[in-house]
Amino acid sequence: MPGFGEARVPDGFGYSAVDYAGVIGQQLDELAIRTAHLVVHDFGGPWGLTWAADNPGRVGSVTLLNTGVWLGYRWHWAARAYRIPVVGELTK
């Protein structure tokens, strides 16, 4: 996923669940996968659930592992640092 490991980050990418859900949708479309059985973990939970909520006809099943979804969640101090351009890259 963009921004993880050495993965490239597209210009204008916002690092939101909606942005990552869009990546999931693009990847499934490129692979011509019409129905997905999602198994999502950690950060992938909100991303996968966002994609699933926007594409209910394409969801075969959903399995959540070690994830949570908190409406209005405020990032913890380290996650806030990761989100700052340049500073985030230096925290690797």
Helices and strands as residue ranges (DSSP letters): H 17-30, E 36-41, H 44-54, G 56-58, E 59-65, H 77-82, H 87-90
